Amino acid sequence: MGYEKLSESRLGESSATVRTRVEAACQRQHARFNGKDAITCNADMHPAEVRKFCALDETGQALMKTALAQLQLSARAYHRILKLAHTIADLAGSEMIEPPHIAEALQYRPRLMMG
């Protein structure tokens, strides 16, 4: 993390604000998976549920297609990114996964060290 980010004077969200967003995201996920005993949150989804619940618009599809090719993502990584992007969307209060949610999820991918 750079010096500017660490030294800036603005404060982040309070714990209470973050808690409220997380609770709302959890409620959104519980409602989404209501009636599916084995699934209580986005992380529990299998590929069939990812296909059903992680629909992308045209821009999101193009972004994932580019990421799949450039980052040489496995099917497992592809599904993990979509599940994380849906969680990011839930935290943002969005019903749909939008390109910024996908971009953020891609940023959290571990970097492989070569050499």
C-alpha positions in Angstrom: 0.0 0.0 0.0 1.4 3.4 -0.9 2.3 6.2 1.5 -0.5 8.5 0.2 -3.1 5.9 1.0 -1.7 5.2 4.5 -1.3 8.9 5.4 -4.5 10.4 4.1 -6.6 12.1 6.8 -10.1 10.9 5.7 -11.6 8.3 7.9 -13.0 5.0 6.7 -16.5 3.7 7.5 -17.3 3.1 11.1 -17.7 -0.5 12.4 -21.4 0.1 12.9 -21.8 1.2 9.2 -19.9 -1.8 8.0 -21.9 -4.1 10.2 -25.1 -2.7 8.8 -23.9 -3.3 5.2 -22.8 -6.8 6.0 -26.1 -7.7 7.7 -28.0 -6.4 4.8 -25.8 -8.4 2.4 -26.4 -11.5 4.5 -30.2 -11.0 4.4 -30.1 -10.5 0.7 -28.2 -13.8 0.3 -30.5 -15.7 2.6 -33.5 -14.4 0.6 -31.9 -15.4 -2.7 -31.3 -19.0 -1.5 -34.5 -19.4 0.4 -35.6 -23.0 0.1 -32.1 -24.4 -0.8 -31.0 -26.2 2.3 -27.4 -26.6 1.3 -26.9 -23.0 0.2 -26.9 -20.1 2.7 -24.5 -17.7 1.1 -22.8 -17.0 -2.2 -19.7 -19.0 -1.2 -21.8 -22.2 -1.0 -22.9 -22.0 -4.6 -22.0 -24.8 -7.0 -21.5 -24.2 -10.8 -25.2 -24.7 -11.5 -26.2 -22.0 -8.9 -23.5 -19.7 -10.2 -25.0 -20.0 -13.7 -28.5 -19.3 -12.3 -27.7 -16.5 -9.8 -24.7 -14.8 -11.3 -26.1 -13.5 -14.6 -24.0 -10.8 -16.2 -25.0 -8.0 -18.6 -23.2 -7.7 -21.9 -20.4 -5.6 -20.5 -19.9 -7.9 -17.6 -19.7 -10.9 -19.9 -17.1 -9.1 -22.1 -15.0 -8.3 -19.0 -15.1 -11.9 -17.8 -14.3 -13.2 -21.3 -11.3 -11.0 -21.4 -10.2 -12.0 -17.9 -10.6 -15.6 -18.7 -8.3 -15.3 -21.7 -5.7 -12.9 -20.3 -5.4 -14.4 -16.8 -5.9 -18.0 -18.1 -8.5 -18.7 -15.4 -9.6 -22.2 -14.6 -13.3 -23.0 -14.4 -12.9 -23.0 -10.6 -11.3 -19.6 -10.6 -14.0 -18.3 -12.9 -16.7 -19.4 -10.6 -14.9 -18.1 -7.5 -14.7 -14.7 -9.1 -18.4 -14.6 -9.9 -19.3 -15.6 -6.4 -17.1 -12.9 -4.9 -18.4 -10.4 -7.4 -21.9 -11.2 -6.3 -20.9 -10.7 -2.6 -19.4 -7.3 -3.5 -22.6 -6.4 -5.3 -24.6 -7.5 -2.2 -22.4 -5.3 0.0 -23.0 -2.4 -2.4 -26.8 -3.0 -2.2 -27.0 -4.0 -5.9 -29.3 -6.8 -7.1 -27.1 -7.3 -10.2 -23.4 -8.0 -10.6 -22.0 -4.9 -12.4 -18.7 -4.6 -14.1 -17.1 -2.7 -11.2 -18.0 -5.6 -8.9 -16.3 -8.0 -11.3 -13.2 -5.7 -11.6 -12.9 -5.5 -7.8 -13.2 -9.3 -7.5 -10.5 -9.8 -10.1 -8.2 -7.5 -8.1 -8.5 -9.8 -5.1 -7.0 -12.7 -7.1 -3.7 -13.9 -5.6 -0.8 -13.0 -7.7 1.4 -15.9 -8.7 5.1 -15.3 -8.2 7.2 -16.5 -11.1 10.9 -17.3 -10.8 
